[in-house]
Amino acid sequence: MPLFRFIVRGNMGQTTSDPWEFTQHVYSDSSHGVVHTAARDWVDRWWLGPIEGAGYRDMVVNFIQLVAVETLVIDIGTGLQSTRIRTDYASAGASAATSSLPMHIAVCVTVNTAIANRSGRGRYFLPPPALEHVTLGGRFFLSSLDQIASLIESAYLAWSGVGVPVLYRKTSRSIEPIVSFSIDNELEVMRSRKLSIPPLVDTRPIPT
């Protein structure tokens, strides 16, 4: 069966040059078109939610946007990608809140295989939710954590009958089925994104 890479893309901040994305892999004998339709269903279940006002978009502020979903065929042995299907979106966050967590803070989703060590786990990062979902102690409210986990759980149902979500190891060129996912209430820092945002530094001489 072919391996498919599934990429969700968006923008955060005030410019289109401030992107976010996360990637997953699916092993499927379905056609590329069928897999792409399921990928769009995954995104809709997560971003829009089961009913109006109950999706992840309703947890993020309006300058965080979903812009595209892509699926690509991947050669397991080489890691090279071939055909691509892309669907563009223009969907902004719908939270009534005006304050977001910093752009380098994210919700981390850990995916687990049957291998009980670090090589059997992977992760991807969701864009930061609004500040109202975090306690003064710097952790997600349990109600917010439950909402995010329920949305991800529902999203994975999109692959039912279509394919198997897998963890693809680029070094060994091997795959392992994903058996569970985990989300905790700690804020995660995306180091790559933090490094891409130059800090403003105020340096002053010691007064004498």
C-alpha positions as CSV (number, residue, x, y, z in Angstrom):
1,M,0.0,0.0,0.0
2,P,1.2,3.6,-0.7
3,L,2.2,6.0,2.1
4,F,0.6,9.4,2.0
5,R,1.9,12.6,3.7
6,F,-0.9,14.8,5.0
7,I,0.0,18.5,5.6
8,V,-2.2,21.2,7.2
9,R,-1.0,24.7,6.6
10,G,-1.9,28.1,8.0
11,N,-0.7,31.6,8.8
12,M,-0.4,33.3,12.2
13,G,0.3,36.8,13.1
14,Q,-0.4,39.7,10.8
15,T,1.4,38.5,7.6
16,T,1.3,35.6,5.3
17,S,5.0,35.1,5.9
18,D,4.3,33.8,9.4
19,P,3.3,30.2,8.6
20,W,2.3,27.3,10.8
21,E,1.9,23.7,9.7
22,F,1.8,20.1,10.9
23,T,2.3,16.9,9.2
24,Q,1.0,13.3,9.5
25,H,1.3,10.1,7.5
26,V,-1.3,7.6,6.4
27,Y,-0.8,4.1,5.0
28,S,-3.6,3.3,2.5
29,D,-4.5,1.3,-0.5
30,S,-7.2,3.8,-1.4
31,S,-6.7,6.2,-4.3
32,H,-5.0,9.5,-3.8
33,G,-8.3,11.3,-4.3
34,V,-10.1,9.3,-1.6
35,V,-7.2,9.9,0.8
36,H,-7.3,13.6,0.1
37,T,-11.1,13.7,0.7
38,A,-10.5,11.9,4.1
39,A,-7.7,14.4,4.9
40,R,-10.1,17.3,4.3
41,D,-12.7,15.5,6.5
42,W,-10.0,15.2,9.2
43,V,-9.3,19.0,9.1
44,D,-13.0,19.9,9.1
45,R,-13.7,17.7,12.1
46,W,-10.8,19.3,14.0
47,W,-11.0,23.0,12.8
48,L,-14.8,23.4,12.4
49,G,-15.9,20.8,15.0
50,P,-19.1,18.8,15.2
51,I,-21.4,21.9,15.4
52,E,-21.0,25.6,14.8
53,G,-19.0,27.3,17.4
54,A,-17.3,24.1,18.8
55,G,-14.2,23.6,16.6
56,Y,-10.6,24.5,17.1
57,R,-11.1,27.6,15.1
58,D,-13.3,28.8,17.9
59,M,-10.4,28.5,20.3
60,V,-8.0,30.7,18.4
61,V,-8.1,34.4,17.6
62,N,-8.9,35.8,14.1
63,F,-5.4,36.4,13.0
64,I,-4.7,32.7,13.0
65,Q,-5.8,31.2,9.7
66,L,-6.2,27.9,8.1
67,V,-5.0,28.2,4.4
68,A,-4.5,24.8,2.9
69,V,-4.6,21.0,3.2
70,E,-2.2,18.9,1.0
71,T,-1.7,15.2,0.5
72,L,1.4,13.7,-1.2
73,V,2.4,10.2,-2.2
74,I,5.6,9.2,-0.5
75,D,8.1,6.5,-1.4
76,I,8.7,4.7,1.8
77,G,12.2,3.5,0.8
78,T,13.5,6.9,-0.3
79,G,11.3,9.4,1.5
80,L,10.8,11.2,-1.8
81,Q,7.4,12.7,-2.6
82,S,5.6,12.5,-5.9
83,T,2.1,13.6,-6.7
84,R,0.4,16.3,-4.7
85,I,-3.3,17.3,-4.2
86,R,-4.0,20.6,-2.5
87,T,-7.2,22.3,-1.3
88,D,-7.1,25.9,-0.3
89,Y,-9.0,27.3,2.6
90,A,-9.6,30.9,3.8
91,S,-10.8,30.2,7.3
92,A,-9.8,32.5,10.2
93,G,-10.0,31.8,13.9
94,A,-13.4,32.6,15.4
95,S,-12.8,33.1,19.1
96,A,-14.3,36.3,20.5
97,A,-11.1,36.7,22.6
98,T,-8.6,39.4,21.5
99,S,-5.5,38.0,23.2
100,S,-3.6,35.0,21.9
101,L,-0.8,33.0,23.4
102,P,2.6,33.9,21.9
103,M,3.1,32.6,18.4
104,H,5.9,30.2,19.5
105,I,3.6,28.5,22.1
106,A,1.6,25.6,20.9
107,V,-0.5,22.6,21.8
108,C,1.6,19.4,21.4
109,V,-0.1,16.2,20.2
110,T,2.0,13.2,20.9
111,V,1.3,10.1,18.8
112,N,2.1,6.7,20.2
113,T,2.8,3.3,18.5
114,A,3.2,-0.1,20.1
115,I,6.9,0.5,20.5
116,A,7.4,1.6,24.1
117,N,10.4,3.9,23.7
118,R,11.2,7.3,22.2
119,S,11.4,5.8,18.6
120,G,7.8,4.7,19.0
121,R,6.5,8.2,19.5
122,G,6.1,11.3,17.3
123,R,4.4,14.7,17.7
124,Y,2.9,17.6,16.0
125,F,2.0,21.1,17.1
126,L,-1.4,22.9,16.8
127,P,-1.4,26.7,16.6
128,P,-1.7,28.6,19.9
129,P,-5.2,29.0,21.4
130,A,-6.5,32.2,22.9
131,L,-5.2,33.3,26.3
132,E,-8.6,32.6,27.9
133,H,-7.8,28.9,27.7
134,V,-4.9,29.1,30.1
135,T,-4.8,29.4,33.9
136,L,-2.8,32.0,35.8
137,G,-0.4,29.1,36.5
138,G,0.4,28.7,32.8
139,R,-1.5,25.5,32.1
140,F,-4.5,24.7,30.0
141,F,-7.9,24.6,31.7
142,L,-9.0,21.0,31.9
143,S,-12.2,21.9,30.0
144,S,-10.1,23.3,27.2
145,L,-7.8,20.3,27.2
146,D,-10.8,18.0,27.0
147,Q,-12.3,20.0,24.1
148,I,-9.0,19.8,22.1
149,A,-8.6,16.1,22.8
150,S,-12.2,15.4,21.7
151,L,-11.7,17.3,18.5
152,I,-8.5,15.3,17.6
153,E,-10.3,12.1,18.6
154,S,-13.2,12.9,16.2
155,A,-10.7,13.9,13.5
156,Y,-9.0,10.5,13.4
157,L,-12.4,8.9,12.6
158,A,-11.9,10.4,9.1
159,W,-9.4,7.6,8.4
160,S,-11.8,4.8,9.3
161,G,-12.1,2.6,6.3
162,V,-9.6,4.7,4.3
163,G,-6.2,4.1,5.8
164,V,-4.1,3.6,8.9
165,P,-2.4,6.6,10.6
166,V,1.3,5.7,11.0
167,L,4.5,7.1,12.3
168,Y,7.1,7.3,9.5
169,R,10.7,7.1,10.5
170,K,12.9,8.9,8.0
171,T,16.1,7.3,9.2
172,S,15.1,3.7,9.0
173,R,12.5,4.2,6.2
174,S,9.9,2.3,8.2
175,I,6.4,2.8,9.5
176,E,4.5,1.8,12.6
177,P,0.7,2.1,13.1
178,I,-0.3,4.8,15.6
179,V,-2.4,3.3,18.4
180,S,-3.1,6.3,20.6
181,F,-2.4,10.0,21.0
182,S,-1.8,12.2,24.1
183,I,-2.2,15.8,24.9
184,D,-1.2,17.3,28.3
185,N,-2.0,20.6,29.9
186,E,1.5,22.1,29.7
187,L,2.3,24.8,27.3
188,E,4.9,23.7,24.7
189,V,7.5,25.9,23.1
190,M,8.2,25.4,19.4
191,R,12.0,26.1,19.4
192,S,12.3,26.4,15.6
193,R,9.6,29.0,15.6
194,K,11.1,30.9,18.6
195,L,14.4,31.1,16.8
196,S,12.7,32.4,13.7
197,I,11.2,35.4,15.5
198,P,14.1,37.8,16.3
199,P,13.7,39.2,19.8
200,L,13.8,42.9,20.6
201,V,16.7,43.5,23.0
202,D,17.1,46.5,25.2
203,T,20.8,46.9,26.2
204,R,22.0,49.7,28.5
205,P,25.3,50.6,30.1
206,I,25.7,50.2,33.9
207,P,25.2,53.6,35.4
208,T,28.1,55.1,37.4
